[in-house]
Amino acid sequence: MRGSLEKLIAGSLSVAGRWQNQQLRRLNIHEYQGAELMSKYGINVPKGVAVASVEEVKEAVKSVFPNDKEIVVKSQILAGGRGLGTFKSGLKGGVHIVKTEEVPDVAGKMLGQILVTKQTGPQGKIVSKVYLCKKLSLVNEMYFAITLDRKTAGPVCFQC
């Protein structure tokens, strides 16, 4: 009888239920890592480089952005709302568009500091890298997301 009961229970589990009994894997990547992946597979992304120190910032500005007048400096933490966040040091915003000569100063004020956003909670997260990007003028903005559907245990794609 026990074997029959186990078969009945196993047969009634949905695909999602069986999937949830497996090892959980989480995919958390920073913006710069996502851009690298997309670029690798032929998707156009703005020119950018992730750096972890002011020295790396200065070198990147010279080598990657030699003719750019403005650069976007984006703090890299695993949380949304970085642009509207506040550093515990008092700096407002985790994303800044600045003149090229100001990039090392702004990046230096972000690196090693704690950024608080709506998604981090009051404790915030330490910024260990910033992503320097080419400033673009956008005609329109679109978002693309992939999430897992618990019912089917499969990916669902969204574009807005």
C-alpha positions as a Python dict, from the first residue, in 0.01 Angstrom:
ca = {
    (1, 'M'): (0, 0, 0),
    (2, 'R'): (282, 239, 83),
    (3, 'G'): (424, 213, -271),
    (4, 'S'): (81, 297, -417),
    (5, 'L'): (45, 601, -196),
    (6, 'E'): (390, 727, -297),
    (7, 'K'): (304, 680, -666),
    (8, 'L'): (-24, 866, -619),
    (9, 'I'): (150, 1158, -446),
    (10, 'A'): (431, 1167, -703),
    (11, 'G'): (180, 1154, -989),
    (12, 'S'): (-15, 1446, -847),
    (13, 'L'): (284, 1676, -826),
    (14, 'S'): (289, 1941, -1093),
    (15, 'V'): (597, 2004, -1304),
    (16, 'A'): (665, 2304, -1081),
    (17, 'G'): (632, 2091, -768),
    (18, 'R'): (886, 1842, -897),
    (19, 'W'): (1117, 2123, -1000),
    (20, 'Q'): (1093, 2284, -658),
    (21, 'N'): (1217, 1963, -497),
    (22, 'Q'): (1542, 2001, -689),
    (23, 'Q'): (1834, 2221, -593),
    (24, 'L'): (1746, 2590, -601),
    (25, 'R'): (1965, 2805, -824),
    (26, 'R'): (1960, 3179, -830),
    (27, 'L'): (2095, 3395, -1107),
    (28, 'N'): (2205, 3733, -980),
    (29, 'I'): (2416, 3935, -1217),
    (30, 'H'): (2517, 4297, -1223),
    (31, 'E'): (2426, 4529, -1508),
    (32, 'Y'): (2778, 4519, -1651),
    (33, 'Q'): (2771, 4136, -1655),
    (34, 'G'): (2439, 4137, -1838),
    (35, 'A'): (2576, 4384, -2092),
    (36, 'E'): (2883, 4161, -2147),
    (37, 'L'): (2659, 3857, -2206),
    (38, 'M'): (2431, 4041, -2447),
    (39, 'S'): (2726, 4184, -2637),
    (40, 'K'): (2881, 3837, -2664),
    (41, 'Y'): (2567, 3716, -2845),
    (42, 'G'): (2537, 4009, -3085),
    (43, 'I'): (2297, 4237, -2900),
    (44, 'N'): (2392, 4604, -2925),
    (45, 'V'): (2473, 4756, -2588),
    (46, 'P'): (2640, 5087, -2505),
    (47, 'K'): (3018, 5078, -2472),
    (48, 'G'): (3107, 5031, -2106),
    (49, 'V'): (3355, 4895, -1856),
    (50, 'A'): (3330, 4790, -1490),
    (51, 'V'): (3601, 4918, -1257),
    (52, 'A'): (3681, 4867, -890),
    (53, 'S'): (3922, 5150, -806),
    (54, 'V'): (3986, 5514, -889),
    (55, 'E'): (4308, 5410, -1066),
    (56, 'E'): (4107, 5174, -1291),
    (57, 'V'): (3857, 5457, -1352),
    (58, 'K'): (4133, 5691, -1471),
    (59, 'E'): (4280, 5425, -1702),
    (60, 'A'): (3935, 5336, -1844),
    (61, 'V'): (3853, 5700, -1917),
    (62, 'K'): (4177, 5731, -2117),
    (63, 'S'): (4158, 5399, -2301),
    (64, 'V'): (3785, 5331, -2346),
    (65, 'F'): (3638, 5683, -2366),
    (66, 'P'): (3920, 5900, -2512),
    (67, 'N'): (3690, 6133, -2710),
    (68, 'D'): (3378, 6136, -2491),
    (69, 'K'): (3280, 6461, -2320),
    (70, 'E'): (3036, 6296, -2076),
    (71, 'I'): (3024, 5948, -1922),
    (72, 'V'): (2756, 5770, -1719),
    (73, 'V'): (2883, 5640, -1382),
    (74, 'K'): (2659, 5363, -1246),
    (75, 'S'): (2703, 5202, -905),
    (76, 'Q'): (2682, 4823, -924),
    (77, 'I'): (2484, 4651, -650),
    (78, 'L'): (2227, 4375, -674),
    (79, 'A'): (1925, 4598, -620),
    (80, 'G'): (1695, 4812, -827),
    (81, 'G'): (1637, 5183, -782),
    (82, 'R'): (2007, 5271, -784),
    (83, 'G'): (1949, 5601, -961),
    (84, 'L'): (1712, 5719, -688),
    (85, 'G'): (1920, 5574, -405),
    (86, 'T'): (2123, 5766, -148),
    (87, 'F'): (2468, 5684, -18),
    (88, 'K'): (2513, 5681, 359),
    (89, 'S'): (2791, 5934, 296),
    (90, 'G'): (2523, 6179, 174),
    (91, 'L'): (2578, 6153, -203),
    (92, 'K'): (2240, 6147, -379),
    (93, 'G'): (2188, 5896, -660),
    (94, 'G'): (2377, 5585, -761),
    (95, 'V'): (2379, 5684, -1129),
    (96, 'H'): (2537, 6009, -1251),
    (97, 'I'): (2602, 6161, -1595),
    (98, 'V'): (2917, 6367, -1556),
    (99, 'K'): (3182, 6548, -1757),
    (100, 'T'): (3475, 6320, -1836),
    (101, 'E'): (3714, 6506, -1607),
    (102, 'E'): (3474, 6460, -1311),
    (103, 'V'): (3441, 6081, -1350),
    (104, 'P'): (3725, 5981, -1111),
    (105, 'D'): (3590, 6210, -837),
    (106, 'V'): (3229, 6086, -867),
    (107, 'A'): (3333, 5720, -895),
    (108, 'G'): (3558, 5765, -591),
    (109, 'K'): (3260, 5892, -392),
    (110, 'M'): (3068, 5573, -481),
    (111, 'L'): (3332, 5301, -451),
    (112, 'G'): (3346, 5142, -107),
    (113, 'Q'): (3038, 5334, 9),
    (114, 'I'): (2697, 5202, 113),
    (115, 'L'): (2408, 5273, -124),
    (116, 'V'): (2054, 5257, 15),
    (117, 'T'): (1762, 5199, -225),
    (118, 'K'): (1401, 5088, -193),
    (119, 'Q'): (1516, 4731, -255),
    (120, 'T'): (1814, 4718, -15),
    (121, 'G'): (1637, 4823, 302),
    (122, 'P'): (1795, 5072, 541),
    (123, 'Q'): (2117, 4871, 573),
    (124, 'G'): (2202, 4931, 205),
    (125, 'K'): (2474, 4754, 6),
    (126, 'I'): (2842, 4830, -46),
    (127, 'V'): (2940, 4945, -395),
    (128, 'S'): (3253, 4752, -492),
    (129, 'K'): (3235, 4834, -864),
    (130, 'V'): (3105, 5110, -1084),
    (131, 'Y'): (3007, 5068, -1448),
    (132, 'L'): (3129, 5344, -1678),
    (133, 'C'): (2911, 5376, -1989),
    (134, 'K'): (2895, 5583, -2302),
    (135, 'K'): (2624, 5847, -2275),
    (136, 'L'): (2358, 5799, -2542),
    (137, 'S'): (2064, 6010, -2650),
    (138, 'L'): (1763, 5779, -2650),
    (139, 'V'): (1476, 5804, -2893),
    (140, 'N'): (1274, 5551, -2694),
    (141, 'E'): (1340, 5315, -2409),
    (142, 'M'): (1240, 4948, -2392),
    (143, 'Y'): (1275, 4689, -2119),
    (144, 'F'): (1315, 4314, -2152),
    (145, 'A'): (1291, 4064, -1868),
    (146, 'I'): (1303, 3690, -1818),
    (147, 'T'): (1148, 3542, -1507),
    (148, 'L'): (1051, 3193, -1397),
    (149, 'D'): (686, 3093, -1395),
    (150, 'R'): (624, 2876, -1088),
    (151, 'K'): (322, 2706, -1241),
    (152, 'T'): (510, 2570, -1542),
    (153, 'A'): (862, 2588, -1392),
    (154, 'G'): (974, 2753, -1713),
    (155, 'P'): (1095, 3090, -1833),
    (156, 'V'): (859, 3368, -1929),
    (157, 'C'): (980, 3667, -2133),
    (158, 'F'): (844, 4020, -2116),
    (159, 'Q'): (908, 4321, -2333),
    (160, 'C'): (774, 4667, -2256),
}
